[in-house]
Amino acid sequence: MTDTDTARGGITPALPQKLRAADPESPSFYARIGGAPTVRRIVDDLYIHVLSDRRLSPYFDGSDLPALKRHMVLLLTGVLGGPKGRSAHDLVAAHRGLDISGEHYDRVGHVLLGVLWENDAGVDAVIHVARVLAAVKELLVPGLGDEPARSA
């Protein structure tokens, strides 16, 4: 799979090779968890949790929730190796200007991982999504990549 190959999901161009499926012939995480119906259920559950969290819900004030859910289904589809997923470029563009804090990013990530687990996605899929979340965090949280590394 090349860096421009999006056949198994649009998020792959932004991910290091080690985070992609090692064997392109093996079933994707998307297929293993049950495909579109499961991804839609996971996204519905995710938004139930996120919108009920007083620290996270303000990010969604005035948002078109059905459109957000559709976007998230496509994004998660891509992360899990399914068809017609969103790209990392789309992900960054969708979050531009939201001034997401590292704490809030991590909180949504933990909710997503918990929802995946609750929906029997399997430990390998949960670990994969956790790695993807870590890999793209710097792209979505303003200022994370701006500070110089500190020496001991």
Secondary structure, 3 states (H helix, E strand, C coil): CCCCCCCCCCCHHHCCHHHCCCCCCCCCHHHHHCCHHHHHHHHHHHHHHHHCCCCCHHHHCCCCHHHHHHHHHHHHHHHCCCCCCCCHHHHHHHHCCCCCCHHHHHHHHHHHHHHHHHCCCCHHHHHHHHHHHHHHHHHHCCCCCCCCCCCC
